[in-house]
Amino acid sequence: MMIGVSAPWQLRTGSADDLDIVGPLWVAVHHQHAQTMPELSPYVSDDHTWQVRRTLYEDLLTKPGTLLLLASIDDRVIGYGLAHIMAVEETWVADTWVTGKRVGEIESLSVLPEFRGSGLGSHLLTRLEDHLRAAGVDDLVLGVLPGNRDALRLYERLGYRPTWLYLSKFTGRD
Ligand SMILES: CC(C)(COP(=O)(O)OP(=O)(O)OC[C@H]1O[C@@H](n2cnc3c(N)ncnc32)[C@H](O)[C@@H]1OP(=O)(O)O)[C@@H](O)C(=O)NCCC(=O)NCCS
């Protein structure tokens, strides 16, 4: 007989009060970006990336429907995910694809390096999707750097498909 093993982490809903804890987890995403696409260097500093991201999260957390999920082991936060809801007209989707009136965005997903590969990222993503679906939002988007192959594979396994590809030509750098 199979005996179920309970997850080694606990999940809870976060708020703007948790953003200091989230900072290092976002910086881990930034490091992943820089490591997987070094050809796009230079990247902004850790302080700068978090300053910009924090402002975005503060704004998103004032909107109805936004969910910040924190995963922890023994009171140490080791992963998080954040999802929010947009009117389709606010997105790049509206002029091209038929969808519902609202689109959910998986804004962020991060698991600290030493805890990756044990299912937490998939679990956080599924919980964010459950939240959006419960809010009546079934059309979802998320952004990923094309060089972040591990994350891309995870997203594709869960049903996401490449949809809109931005190209860049950063010639304004000193
Ligand atoms: C993407 C991420 C959230 C997945 O979390 P996770 O807990 O490792 O994910 P799961 O264990 O549920 O899923 C395993 C998948 O994650 C990726 N993965 C597994 N171990 C990994 C590791 N040590 N490092 C990076 N990715 C790993 C792989 O795609 C793996 O799929 P595979 O079995 O086909 O190799 C996590 O790797 C992470 O935080 N990466 C850095 C930040 C990032 O890229 N976030 C997404 C930005 S769009």
The ligand as a MOL file (V3000), in Angstrom:
LIG
                    3D

  0  0  0     0  0            999 V3000
M  V30 BEGIN CTAB
M  V30 COUNTS 48 50 0 0 0
M  V30 BEGIN ATOM
M  V30 1 C 11.6000 27.6200 -12.2390 0
M  V30 2 C 11.5120 27.2050 -10.7670 0
M  V30 3 C 10.5570 28.1170 -10.0230 0
M  V30 4 C 10.9980 25.7690 -10.6930 0
M  V30 5 O 10.9370 25.4070 -9.3250 0
M  V30 6 P 11.2500 23.8960 -8.8960 0
M  V30 7 O 10.7630 23.7370 -7.4960 0
M  V30 8 O 12.6370 23.5390 -9.2010 0
M  V30 9 O 10.2970 23.1460 -9.9120 0
M  V30 10 P 9.7430 21.6580 -9.8620 0
M  V30 11 O 10.5920 20.8300 -8.9790 0
M  V30 12 O 8.2960 21.7090 -9.6360 0
M  V30 13 O 9.8760 21.2690 -11.3760 0
M  V30 14 C 11.0620 20.7290 -11.8560 0
M  V30 15 C 11.4630 21.4820 -13.0690 0
M  V30 16 O 12.0930 22.6810 -12.6510 0
M  V30 17 C 13.3200 22.7820 -13.2880 0
M  V30 18 N 14.3740 22.3840 -12.3600 0
M  V30 19 C 14.5560 21.2930 -11.6520 0
M  V30 20 N 15.6580 21.3440 -10.9190 0
M  V30 21 C 16.1740 22.5350 -11.1680 0
M  V30 22 C 17.3290 23.1830 -10.7150 0
M  V30 23 N 18.1650 22.6180 -9.8330 0
M  V30 24 N 17.5850 24.4050 -11.2020 0
M  V30 25 C 16.7440 24.9790 -12.0780 0
M  V30 26 N 15.6350 24.3950 -12.5320 0
M  V30 27 C 15.3510 23.1890 -12.0820 0
M  V30 28 C 13.2790 21.8820 -14.4220 0
M  V30 29 O 12.5800 22.4440 -15.5140 0
M  V30 30 C 12.4850 20.7550 -13.8810 0
M  V30 31 O 11.9230 20.0830 -14.8950 0
M  V30 32 P 12.6080 18.7590 -15.4610 0
M  V30 33 O 12.1790 17.6850 -14.5060 0
M  V30 34 O 12.0360 18.6440 -16.8290 0
M  V30 35 O 14.0870 18.9850 -15.4260 0
M  V30 36 C 12.9030 27.2390 -10.0900 0
M  V30 37 O 13.7750 26.4350 -10.8350 0
M  V30 38 C 13.4910 28.6360 -9.9920 0
M  V30 39 O 13.2370 29.3710 -9.0560 0
M  V30 40 N 14.3120 28.9980 -10.9690 0
M  V30 41 C 14.9950 30.3010 -10.9310 0
M  V30 42 C 14.0390 31.4280 -11.0760 0
M  V30 43 C 13.2370 31.3190 -12.3320 0
M  V30 44 O 13.7570 31.0420 -13.3980 0
M  V30 45 N 11.9400 31.5720 -12.2030 0
M  V30 46 C 11.0670 31.6140 -13.3320 0
M  V30 47 C 11.2200 32.9350 -14.0010 0
M  V30 48 S 10.1320 33.0440 -15.3770 0
M  V30 END ATOM
M  V30 BEGIN BOND
M  V30 1 1 1 2
M  V30 2 1 2 3
M  V30 3 1 2 4
M  V30 4 1 2 36
M  V30 5 1 4 5
M  V30 6 1 5 6
M  V30 7 2 6 7
M  V30 8 1 6 8
M  V30 9 1 6 9
M  V30 10 1 9 10
M  V30 11 2 10 11
M  V30 12 1 10 12
M  V30 13 1 10 13
M  V30 14 1 13 14
M  V30 15 1 14 15
M  V30 16 1 15 16
M  V30 17 1 15 30
M  V30 18 1 16 17
M  V30 19 1 17 18
M  V30 20 1 17 28
M  V30 21 1 18 19
M  V30 22 1 18 27
M  V30 23 2 19 20
M  V30 24 1 20 21
M  V30 25 1 21 22
M  V30 26 2 21 27
M  V30 27 1 22 23
M  V30 28 2 22 24
M  V30 29 1 24 25
M  V30 30 2 25 26
M  V30 31 1 26 27
M  V30 32 1 28 29
M  V30 33 1 28 30
M  V30 34 1 30 31
M  V30 35 1 31 32
M  V30 36 2 32 33
M  V30 37 1 32 34
M  V30 38 1 32 35
M  V30 39 1 36 37
M  V30 40 1 36 38
M  V30 41 2 38 39
M  V30 42 1 38 40
M  V30 43 1 40 41
M  V30 44 1 41 42
M  V30 45 1 42 43
M  V30 46 2 43 44
M  V30 47 1 43 45
M  V30 48 1 45 46
M  V30 49 1 46 47
M  V30 50 1 47 48
M  V30 END BOND
M  V30 END CTAB
M  END
